[in-house]
Amino acid sequence: MSVPRRTPPMRYEFLIKGELSERALAVFPEFTTAPSQRAFTALCGPVHSDTQLRGILGRFDTLGLTVVEMRRLP
């Protein structure tokens, strides 16, 4: 029986419209904030699966946040 190989998580950056409050940032503990243009918040961090990615996007939607850009980082 072969052991399934775990692939490392992909790193993503989400550019969110507006400056997120500390309370909103607390909903995304797996992400760090990165320097961004004024009036935007960039969140960066690992995403382990497509299912997790859909969950993250769902949290943005539930909070009424606008994702301006989403990209995989090298």
PyMOL Python script that loads the backbone (N, CA, C, O; Angstrom):
from pymol import cmd

cmd.read_pdbstr("""\
ATOM      1  N   MET A   1       0.844  -1.176   0.000  1.00  0.00           N
ATOM      2  CA  MET A   1       0.000   0.000   0.000  1.00  0.00           C
ATOM      3  C   MET A   1       0.893   1.245   0.000  1.00  0.00           C
ATOM      4  O   MET A   1       1.772   1.385   0.851  1.00  0.00           O
ATOM      5  N   SER A   2       0.669   2.113  -0.927  1.00  0.00           N
ATOM      6  CA  SER A   2       1.478   3.328  -0.995  1.00  0.00           C
ATOM      7  C   SER A   2       0.844   4.439  -0.158  1.00  0.00           C
ATOM      8  O   SER A   2      -0.378   4.549  -0.057  1.00  0.00           O
ATOM      9  N   VAL A   3       1.693   5.242   0.424  1.00  0.00           N
ATOM     10  CA  VAL A   3       1.240   6.357   1.243  1.00  0.00           C
ATOM     11  C   VAL A   3       1.019   7.560   0.332  1.00  0.00           C
ATOM     12  O   VAL A   3       1.905   7.927  -0.440  1.00  0.00           O
ATOM     13  N   PRO A   4      -0.182   8.184   0.421  1.00  0.00           N
ATOM     14  CA  PRO A   4      -0.405   9.357  -0.434  1.00  0.00           C
ATOM     15  C   PRO A   4       0.602  10.455  -0.124  1.00  0.00           C
ATOM     16  O   PRO A   4       0.900  10.730   1.038  1.00  0.00           O
ATOM     17  N   ARG A   5       1.113  11.067  -1.159  1.00  0.00           N
ATOM     18  CA  ARG A   5       2.095  12.141  -1.002  1.00  0.00           C
ATOM     19  C   ARG A   5       1.373  13.449  -0.757  1.00  0.00           C
ATOM     20  O   ARG A   5       0.469  13.822  -1.505  1.00  0.00           O
ATOM     21  N   ARG A   6       1.768  14.130   0.274  1.00  0.00           N
ATOM     22  CA  ARG A   6       1.164  15.430   0.588  1.00  0.00           C
ATOM     23  C   ARG A   6       1.884  16.508  -0.194  1.00  0.00           C
ATOM     24  O   ARG A   6       3.111  16.604  -0.174  1.00  0.00           O
ATOM     25  N   THR A   7       1.108  17.303  -0.873  1.00  0.00           N
ATOM     26  CA  THR A   7       1.707  18.425  -1.585  1.00  0.00           C
ATOM     27  C   THR A   7       1.716  19.629  -0.652  1.00  0.00           C
ATOM     28  O   THR A   7       0.794  19.807   0.144  1.00  0.00           O
ATOM     29  N   PRO A   8       2.741  20.446  -0.744  1.00  0.00           N
ATOM     30  CA  PRO A   8       2.780  21.631   0.117  1.00  0.00           C
ATOM     31  C   PRO A   8       1.664  22.598  -0.270  1.00  0.00           C
ATOM     32  O   PRO A   8       1.238  22.633  -1.424  1.00  0.00           O
ATOM     33  N   PRO A   9       1.198  23.372   0.688  1.00  0.00           N
ATOM     34  CA  PRO A   9       0.125  24.323   0.374  1.00  0.00           C
ATOM     35  C   PRO A   9       0.614  25.398  -0.598  1.00  0.00           C
ATOM     36  O   PRO A   9       1.793  25.749  -0.631  1.00  0.00           O
ATOM     37  N   MET A  10      -0.316  25.896  -1.371  1.00  0.00           N
ATOM     38  CA  MET A  10      -0.027  27.027  -2.259  1.00  0.00           C
ATOM     39  C   MET A  10      -0.189  28.305  -1.444  1.00  0.00           C
ATOM     40  O   MET A  10      -1.042  28.377  -0.560  1.00  0.00           O
ATOM     41  N   ARG A  11       0.618  29.298  -1.737  1.00  0.00           N
ATOM     42  CA  ARG A  11       0.464  30.598  -1.083  1.00  0.00           C
ATOM     43  C   ARG A  11      -0.375  31.484  -1.994  1.00  0.00           C
ATOM     44  O   ARG A  11      -0.165  31.534  -3.206  1.00  0.00           O
ATOM     45  N   TYR A  12      -1.313  32.172  -1.394  1.00  0.00           N
ATOM     46  CA  TYR A  12      -2.199  33.069  -2.136  1.00  0.00           C
ATOM     47  C   TYR A  12      -2.126  34.473  -1.560  1.00  0.00           C
ATOM     48  O   TYR A  12      -1.793  34.674  -0.392  1.00  0.00           O
ATOM     49  N   GLU A  13      -2.443  35.430  -2.405  1.00  0.00           N
ATOM     50  CA  GLU A  13      -2.626  36.814  -1.969  1.00  0.00           C
ATOM     51  C   GLU A  13      -4.017  37.246  -2.418  1.00  0.00           C
ATOM     52  O   GLU A  13      -4.396  37.072  -3.576  1.00  0.00           O
ATOM     53  N   PHE A  14      -4.762  37.808  -1.483  1.00  0.00           N
ATOM     54  CA  PHE A  14      -6.094  38.340  -1.762  1.00  0.00           C
ATOM     55  C   PHE A  14      -6.047  39.843  -1.545  1.00  0.00           C
ATOM     56  O   PHE A  14      -5.664  40.300  -0.468  1.00  0.00           O
ATOM     57  N   LEU A  15      -6.424  40.607  -2.538  1.00  0.00           N
ATOM     58  CA  LEU A  15      -6.491  42.057  -2.412  1.00  0.00           C
ATOM     59  C   LEU A  15      -7.947  42.413  -2.165  1.00  0.00           C
ATOM     60  O   LEU A  15      -8.812  42.171  -3.007  1.00  0.00           O
ATOM     61  N   ILE A  16      -8.205  42.991  -0.999  1.00  0.00           N
ATOM     62  CA  ILE A  16      -9.559  43.291  -0.552  1.00  0.00           C
ATOM     63  C   ILE A  16      -9.786  44.793  -0.607  1.00  0.00           C
ATOM     64  O   ILE A  16      -8.931  45.577  -0.195  1.00  0.00           O
ATOM     65  N   LYS A  17     -10.941  45.183  -1.118  1.00  0.00           N
ATOM     66  CA  LYS A  17     -11.283  46.606  -1.190  1.00  0.00           C
ATOM     67  C   LYS A  17     -11.539  47.128   0.222  1.00  0.00           C
ATOM     68  O   LYS A  17     -12.303  46.542   0.989  1.00  0.00           O
ATOM     69  N   GLY A  18     -10.886  48.238   0.543  1.00  0.00           N
ATOM     70  CA  GLY A  18     -11.061  48.861   1.852  1.00  0.00           C
ATOM     71  C   GLY A  18      -9.997  48.425   2.844  1.00  0.00           C
ATOM     72  O   GLY A  18      -9.245  47.477   2.615  1.00  0.00           O
ATOM     73  N   GLU A  19      -9.962  49.136   3.931  1.00  0.00           N
ATOM     74  CA  GLU A  19      -9.040  48.807   5.013  1.00  0.00           C
ATOM     75  C   GLU A  19      -9.804  47.987   6.040  1.00  0.00           C
ATOM     76  O   GLU A  19     -10.773  48.470   6.626  1.00  0.00           O
ATOM     77  N   LEU A  20      -9.375  46.759   6.261  1.00  0.00           N
ATOM     78  CA  LEU A  20     -10.068  45.869   7.180  1.00  0.00           C
ATOM     79  C   LEU A  20      -9.786  46.237   8.627  1.00  0.00           C
ATOM     80  O   LEU A  20      -8.662  46.586   8.988  1.00  0.00           O
ATOM     81  N   SER A  21     -10.809  46.154   9.436  1.00  0.00           N
ATOM     82  CA  SER A  21     -10.670  46.415  10.868  1.00  0.00           C
ATOM     83  C   SER A  21      -9.982  45.223  11.530  1.00  0.00           C
ATOM     84  O   SER A  21      -9.867  44.150  10.938  1.00  0.00           O
ATOM     85  N   GLU A  22      -9.531  45.426  12.750  1.00  0.00           N
ATOM     86  CA  GLU A  22      -8.920  44.331  13.517  1.00  0.00           C
ATOM     87  C   GLU A  22      -9.918  43.197  13.695  1.00  0.00           C
ATOM     88  O   GLU A  22      -9.537  42.026  13.668  1.00  0.00           O
ATOM     89  N   ARG A  23     -11.165  43.525  13.873  1.00  0.00           N
ATOM     90  CA  ARG A  23     -12.221  42.521  14.044  1.00  0.00           C
ATOM     91  C   ARG A  23     -12.381  41.677  12.781  1.00  0.00           C
ATOM     92  O   ARG A  23     -12.499  40.454  12.862  1.00  0.00           O
ATOM     93  N   ALA A  24     -12.386  42.326  11.612  1.00  0.00           N
ATOM     94  CA  ALA A  24     -12.493  41.592  10.349  1.00  0.00           C
ATOM     95  C   ALA A  24     -11.242  40.748  10.114  1.00  0.00           C
ATOM     96  O   ALA A  24     -11.342  39.616   9.642  1.00  0.00           O
ATOM     97  N   LEU A  25     -10.072  41.285  10.435  1.00  0.00           N
ATOM     98  CA  LEU A  25      -8.830  40.532  10.256  1.00  0.00           C
ATOM     99  C   LEU A  25      -8.794  39.283  11.137  1.00  0.00           C
ATOM    100  O   LEU A  25      -8.182  38.280  10.771  1.00  0.00           O
ATOM    101  N   ALA A  26      -9.446  39.344  12.291  1.00  0.00           N
ATOM    102  CA  ALA A  26      -9.473  38.211  13.212  1.00  0.00           C
ATOM    103  C   ALA A  26     -10.202  37.004  12.618  1.00  0.00           C
ATOM    104  O   ALA A  26     -10.005  35.878  13.074  1.00  0.00           O
ATOM    105  N   VAL A  27     -11.031  37.229  11.617  1.00  0.00           N
ATOM    106  CA  VAL A  27     -11.756  36.139  10.954  1.00  0.00           C
ATOM    107  C   VAL A  27     -10.819  35.332  10.042  1.00  0.00           C
ATOM    108  O   VAL A  27     -11.163  34.234   9.604  1.00  0.00           O
ATOM    109  N   PHE A  28      -9.642  35.884   9.764  1.00  0.00           N
ATOM    110  CA  PHE A  28      -8.674  35.246   8.870  1.00  0.00           C
ATOM    111  C   PHE A  28      -7.338  35.039   9.582  1.00  0.00           C
ATOM    112  O   PHE A  28      -6.328  35.606   9.165  1.00  0.00           O
ATOM    113  N   PRO A  29      -7.316  34.235  10.651  1.00  0.00           N
ATOM    114  CA  PRO A  29      -6.078  34.088  11.429  1.00  0.00           C
ATOM    115  C   PRO A  29      -4.942  33.415  10.664  1.00  0.00           C
ATOM    116  O   PRO A  29      -3.778  33.550  11.041  1.00  0.00           O
ATOM    117  N   GLU A  30      -5.269  32.691   9.594  1.00  0.00           N
ATOM    118  CA  GLU A  30      -4.234  31.999   8.836  1.00  0.00           C
ATOM    119  C   GLU A  30      -3.471  32.918   7.891  1.00  0.00           C
ATOM    120  O   GLU A  30      -2.494  32.495   7.272  1.00  0.00           O
ATOM    121  N   PHE A  31      -3.905  34.172   7.771  1.00  0.00           N
ATOM    122  CA  PHE A  31      -3.287  35.107   6.842  1.00  0.00           C
ATOM    123  C   PHE A  31      -2.559  36.228   7.561  1.00  0.00           C
ATOM    124  O   PHE A  31      -2.886  36.599   8.688  1.00  0.00           O
ATOM    125  N   THR A  32      -1.563  36.751   6.867  1.00  0.00           N
ATOM    126  CA  THR A  32      -0.877  37.950   7.340  1.00  0.00           C
ATOM    127  C   THR A  32      -1.249  39.091   6.401  1.00  0.00           C
ATOM    128  O   THR A  32      -1.631  38.864   5.253  1.00  0.00           O
ATOM    129  N   THR A  33      -1.135  40.298   6.892  1.00  0.00           N
ATOM    130  CA  THR A  33      -1.390  41.449   6.027  1.00  0.00           C
ATOM    131  C   THR A  33      -0.073  41.865   5.397  1.00  0.00           C
ATOM    132  O   THR A  33       0.997  41.721   5.990  1.00  0.00           O
ATOM    133  N   ALA A  34      -0.174  42.376   4.200  1.00  0.00           N
ATOM    134  CA  ALA A  34       1.010  42.813   3.471  1.00  0.00           C
ATOM    135  C   ALA A  34       0.812  44.267   3.076  1.00  0.00           C
ATOM    136  O   ALA A  34      -0.322  44.723   2.934  1.00  0.00           O
ATOM    137  N   PRO A  35       1.904  44.999   2.899  1.00  0.00           N
ATOM    138  CA  PRO A  35       1.773  46.379   2.446  1.00  0.00           C
ATOM    139  C   PRO A  35       0.961  46.432   1.157  1.00  0.00           C
ATOM    140  O   PRO A  35       1.139  45.602   0.265  1.00  0.00           O
ATOM    141  N   SER A  36       0.087  47.397   1.071  1.00  0.00           N
ATOM    142  CA  SER A  36      -0.788  47.517  -0.088  1.00  0.00           C
ATOM    143  C   SER A  36      -1.049  48.981  -0.380  1.00  0.00           C
ATOM    144  O   SER A  36      -0.704  49.867   0.402  1.00  0.00           O
ATOM    145  N   GLN A  37      -1.666  49.206  -1.525  1.00  0.00           N
ATOM    146  CA  GLN A  37      -2.044  50.564  -1.882  1.00  0.00           C
ATOM    147  C   GLN A  37      -3.103  51.055  -0.903  1.00  0.00           C
ATOM    148  O   GLN A  37      -3.775  50.263  -0.243  1.00  0.00           O
ATOM    149  N   ARG A  38      -3.234  52.323  -0.824  1.00  0.00           N
ATOM    150  CA  ARG A  38      -4.213  52.934   0.056  1.00  0.00           C
ATOM    151  C   ARG A  38      -5.618  52.461  -0.310  1.00  0.00           C
ATOM    152  O   ARG A  38      -5.939  52.280  -1.484  1.00  0.00           O
ATOM    153  N   ALA A  39      -6.435  52.266   0.696  1.00  0.00           N
ATOM    154  CA  ALA A  39      -7.834  51.852   0.555  1.00  0.00           C
ATOM    155  C   ALA A  39      -7.980  50.388   0.142  1.00  0.00           C
ATOM    156  O   ALA A  39      -9.051  49.979  -0.304  1.00  0.00           O
ATOM    157  N   PHE A  40      -6.924  49.601   0.284  1.00  0.00           N
ATOM    158  CA  PHE A  40      -6.986  48.165   0.027  1.00  0.00           C
ATOM    159  C   PHE A  40      -6.264  47.444   1.154  1.00  0.00           C
ATOM    160  O   PHE A  40      -5.397  48.013   1.817  1.00  0.00           O
ATOM    161  N   THR A  41      -6.631  46.189   1.362  1.00  0.00           N
ATOM    162  CA  THR A  41      -5.935  45.344   2.319  1.00  0.00           C
ATOM    163  C   THR A  41      -5.488  44.092   1.577  1.00  0.00           C
ATOM    164  O   THR A  41      -6.294  43.452   0.902  1.00  0.00           O
ATOM    165  N   ALA A  42      -4.221  43.741   1.694  1.00  0.00           N
ATOM    166  CA  ALA A  42      -3.699  42.516   1.087  1.00  0.00           C
ATOM    167  C   ALA A  42      -3.519  41.470   2.175  1.00  0.00           C
ATOM    168  O   ALA A  42      -2.857  41.716   3.184  1.00  0.00           O
ATOM    169  N   LEU A  43      -4.110  40.308   1.963  1.00  0.00           N
ATOM    170  CA  LEU A  43      -3.964  39.183   2.877  1.00  0.00           C
ATOM    171  C   LEU A  43      -3.195  38.089   2.161  1.00  0.00           C
ATOM    172  O   LEU A  43      -3.522  37.734   1.029  1.00  0.00           O
ATOM    173  N   CYS A  44      -2.167  37.551   2.822  1.00  0.00           N
ATOM    174  CA  CYS A  44      -1.322  36.513   2.222  1.00  0.00           C
ATOM    175  C   CYS A  44      -1.238  35.323   3.164  1.00  0.00           C
ATOM    176  O   CYS A  44      -1.167  35.472   4.384  1.00  0.00           O
ATOM    177  N   GLY A  45      -1.248  34.139   2.563  1.00  0.00           N
ATOM    178  CA  GLY A  45      -1.082  32.954   3.386  1.00  0.00           C
ATOM    179  C   GLY A  45      -1.292  31.668   2.623  1.00  0.00           C
ATOM    180  O   GLY A  45      -1.594  31.683   1.430  1.00  0.00           O
ATOM    181  N   PRO A  46      -1.129  30.540   3.325  1.00  0.00           N
ATOM    182  CA  PRO A  46      -1.223  29.240   2.683  1.00  0.00           C
ATOM    183  C   PRO A  46      -2.676  28.805   2.481  1.00  0.00           C
ATOM    184  O   PRO A  46      -3.553  29.088   3.297  1.00  0.00           O
ATOM    185  N   VAL A  47      -2.892  28.116   1.376  1.00  0.00           N
ATOM    186  CA  VAL A  47      -4.185  27.486   1.102  1.00  0.00           C
ATOM    187  C   VAL A  47      -3.869  26.038   0.751  1.00  0.00           C
ATOM    188  O   VAL A  47      -3.119  25.765  -0.186  1.00  0.00           O
ATOM    189  N   HIS A  48      -4.447  25.113   1.512  1.00  0.00           N
ATOM    190  CA  HIS A  48      -4.094  23.701   1.398  1.00  0.00           C
ATOM    191  C   HIS A  48      -4.895  22.926   0.358  1.00  0.00           C
ATOM    192  O   HIS A  48      -4.454  21.874  -0.105  1.00  0.00           O
ATOM    193  N   SER A  49      -6.069  23.438  -0.011  1.00  0.00           N
ATOM    194  CA  SER A  49      -6.901  22.688  -0.953  1.00  0.00           C
ATOM    195  C   SER A  49      -7.913  23.611  -1.624  1.00  0.00           C
ATOM    196  O   SER A  49      -8.135  24.742  -1.191  1.00  0.00           O
ATOM    197  N   ASP A  50      -8.517  23.099  -2.688  1.00  0.00           N
ATOM    198  CA  ASP A  50      -9.578  23.857  -3.354  1.00  0.00           C
ATOM    199  C   ASP A  50     -10.764  24.064  -2.421  1.00  0.00           C
ATOM    200  O   ASP A  50     -11.419  25.105  -2.461  1.00  0.00           O
ATOM    201  N   THR A  51     -11.035  23.074  -1.587  1.00  0.00           N
ATOM    202  CA  THR A  51     -12.137  23.188  -0.629  1.00  0.00           C
ATOM    203  C   THR A  51     -11.877  24.321   0.357  1.00  0.00           C
ATOM    204  O   THR A  51     -12.781  25.102   0.656  1.00  0.00           O
ATOM    205  N   GLN A  52     -10.658  24.416   0.861  1.00  0.00           N
ATOM    206  CA  GLN A  52     -10.309  25.500   1.772  1.00  0.00           C
ATOM    207  C   GLN A  52     -10.411  26.841   1.066  1.00  0.00           C
ATOM    208  O   GLN A  52     -10.876  27.815   1.657  1.00  0.00           O
ATOM    209  N   LEU A  53      -9.983  26.908  -0.190  1.00  0.00           N
ATOM    210  CA  LEU A  53     -10.064  28.153  -0.956  1.00  0.00           C
ATOM    211  C   LEU A  53     -11.518  28.613  -1.074  1.00  0.00           C
ATOM    212  O   LEU A  53     -11.810  29.795  -0.893  1.00  0.00           O
ATOM    213  N   ARG A  54     -12.431  27.684  -1.376  1.00  0.00           N
ATOM    214  CA  ARG A  54     -13.849  28.046  -1.462  1.00  0.00           C
ATOM    215  C   ARG A  54     -14.380  28.534  -0.112  1.00  0.00           C
ATOM    216  O   ARG A  54     -15.208  29.443  -0.058  1.00  0.00           O
ATOM    217  N   GLY A  55     -13.904  27.931   0.966  1.00  0.00           N
ATOM    218  CA  GLY A  55     -14.307  28.375   2.302  1.00  0.00           C
ATOM    219  C   GLY A  55     -13.837  29.786   2.614  1.00  0.00           C
ATOM    220  O   GLY A  55     -14.571  30.576   3.207  1.00  0.00           O
ATOM    221  N   ILE A  56     -12.614  30.099   2.213  1.00  0.00           N
ATOM    222  CA  ILE A  56     -12.057  31.445   2.420  1.00  0.00           C
ATOM    223  C   ILE A  56     -12.872  32.468   1.635  1.00  0.00           C
ATOM    224  O   ILE A  56     -13.239  33.521   2.156  1.00  0.00           O
ATOM    225  N   LEU A  57     -13.151  32.138   0.365  1.00  0.00           N
ATOM    226  CA  LEU A  57     -13.956  33.043  -0.455  1.00  0.00           C
ATOM    227  C   LEU A  57     -15.350  33.212   0.137  1.00  0.00           C
ATOM    228  O   LEU A  57     -15.932  34.295   0.061  1.00  0.00           O
ATOM    229  N   GLY A  58     -15.884  32.155   0.724  1.00  0.00           N
ATOM    230  CA  GLY A  58     -17.188  32.239   1.392  1.00  0.00           C
ATOM    231  C   GLY A  58     -17.154  33.170   2.592  1.00  0.00           C
ATOM    232  O   GLY A  58     -18.109  33.910   2.828  1.00  0.00           O
ATOM    233  N   ARG A  59     -16.061  33.143   3.355  1.00  0.00           N
ATOM    234  CA  ARG A  59     -15.935  34.073   4.492  1.00  0.00           C
ATOM    235  C   ARG A  59     -15.905  35.513   4.006  1.00  0.00           C
ATOM    236  O   ARG A  59     -16.535  36.381   4.610  1.00  0.00           O
ATOM    237  N   PHE A  60     -15.172  35.784   2.909  1.00  0.00           N
ATOM    238  CA  PHE A  60     -15.164  37.140   2.353  1.00  0.00           C
ATOM    239  C   PHE A  60     -16.592  37.558   1.998  1.00  0.00           C
ATOM    240  O   PHE A  60     -17.022  38.667   2.314  1.00  0.00           O
ATOM    241  N   ASP A  61     -17.308  36.666   1.347  1.00  0.00           N
ATOM    242  CA  ASP A  61     -18.676  36.957   0.916  1.00  0.00           C
ATOM    243  C   ASP A  61     -19.601  37.194   2.108  1.00  0.00           C
ATOM    244  O   ASP A  61     -20.393  38.136   2.102  1.00  0.00           O
ATOM    245  N   THR A  62     -19.503  36.354   3.117  1.00  0.00           N
ATOM    246  CA  THR A  62     -20.341  36.491   4.313  1.00  0.00           C
ATOM    247  C   THR A  62     -20.130  37.839   4.990  1.00  0.00           C
ATOM    248  O   THR A  62     -21.075  38.433   5.509  1.00  0.00           O
ATOM    249  N   LEU A  63     -18.889  38.320   4.985  1.00  0.00           N
ATOM    250  CA  LEU A  63     -18.576  39.609   5.608  1.00  0.00           C
ATOM    251  C   LEU A  63     -18.866  40.795   4.682  1.00  0.00           C
ATOM    252  O   LEU A  63     -18.715  41.950   5.081  1.00  0.00           O
ATOM    253  N   GLY A  64     -19.283  40.505   3.446  1.00  0.00           N
ATOM    254  CA  GLY A  64     -19.578  41.582   2.499  1.00  0.00           C
ATOM    255  C   GLY A  64     -18.332  42.258   1.957  1.00  0.00           C
ATOM    256  O   GLY A  64     -18.383  43.413   1.534  1.00  0.00           O
ATOM    257  N   LEU A  65     -17.203  41.538   1.968  1.00  0.00           N
ATOM    258  CA  LEU A  65     -15.938  42.110   1.486  1.00  0.00           C
ATOM    259  C   LEU A  65     -15.798  41.875  -0.013  1.00  0.00           C
ATOM    260  O   LEU A  65     -16.216  40.838  -0.528  1.00  0.00           O
ATOM    261  N   THR A  66     -15.215  42.831  -0.700  1.00  0.00           N
ATOM    262  CA  THR A  66     -14.998  42.727  -2.138  1.00  0.00           C
ATOM    263  C   THR A  66     -13.567  42.307  -2.421  1.00  0.00           C
ATOM    264  O   THR A  66     -12.620  43.011  -2.071  1.00  0.00           O
ATOM    265  N   VAL A  67     -13.419  41.150  -3.059  1.00  0.00           N
ATOM    266  CA  VAL A  67     -12.100  40.674  -3.470  1.00  0.00           C
ATOM    267  C   VAL A  67     -11.803  41.302  -4.830  1.00  0.00           C
ATOM    268  O   VAL A  67     -12.441  40.974  -5.831  1.00  0.00           O
ATOM    269  N   VAL A  68     -10.840  42.197  -4.852  1.00  0.00           N
ATOM    270  CA  VAL A  68     -10.475  42.902  -6.078  1.00  0.00           C
ATOM    271  C   VAL A  68      -9.558  42.020  -6.930  1.00  0.00           C
ATOM    272  O   VAL A  68      -9.648  42.015  -8.157  1.00  0.00           O
ATOM    273  N   GLU A  69      -8.679  41.280  -6.263  1.00  0.00           N
ATOM    274  CA  GLU A  69      -7.730  40.419  -6.973  1.00  0.00           C
ATOM    275  C   GLU A  69      -7.368  39.246  -6.088  1.00  0.00           C
ATOM    276  O   GLU A  69      -7.254  39.372  -4.869  1.00  0.00           O
ATOM    277  N   MET A  70      -7.187  38.092  -6.734  1.00  0.00           N
ATOM    278  CA  MET A  70      -6.733  36.894  -6.026  1.00  0.00           C
ATOM    279  C   MET A  70      -5.671  36.264  -6.915  1.00  0.00           C
ATOM    280  O   MET A  70      -5.879  36.070  -8.112  1.00  0.00           O
ATOM    281  N   ARG A  71      -4.511  35.941  -6.303  1.00  0.00           N
ATOM    282  CA  ARG A  71      -3.462  35.322  -7.123  1.00  0.00           C
ATOM    283  C   ARG A  71      -2.609  34.377  -6.306  1.00  0.00           C
ATOM    284  O   ARG A  71      -2.402  34.566  -5.108  1.00  0.00           O
ATOM    285  N   ARG A  72      -2.117  33.351  -6.992  1.00  0.00           N
ATOM    286  CA  ARG A  72      -1.180  32.421  -6.364  1.00  0.00           C
ATOM    287  C   ARG A  72       0.194  33.051  -6.380  1.00  0.00           C
ATOM    288  O   ARG A  72       0.603  33.655  -7.372  1.00  0.00           O
ATOM    289  N   LEU A  73       0.896  32.908  -5.287  1.00  0.00           N
ATOM    290  CA  LEU A  73       2.252  33.446  -5.180  1.00  0.00           C
ATOM    291  C   LEU A  73       3.264  32.346  -5.477  1.00  0.00           C
ATOM    292  O   LEU A  73       2.990  31.168  -5.250  1.00  0.00           O
ATOM    293  N   PRO A  74       4.420  32.726  -5.979  1.00  0.00           N
ATOM    294  CA  PRO A  74       5.463  31.706  -6.272  1.00  0.00           C
ATOM    295  C   PRO A  74       6.014  31.095  -5.000  1.00  0.00           C
ATOM    296  O   PRO A  74       6.888  30.230  -5.058  1.00  0.00           O
TER     297      PRO A  74
END
""", "prot")
cmd.dss("prot")
cmd.show_as("cartoon", "prot")
cmd.util.cbc("prot")
cmd.orient("prot")
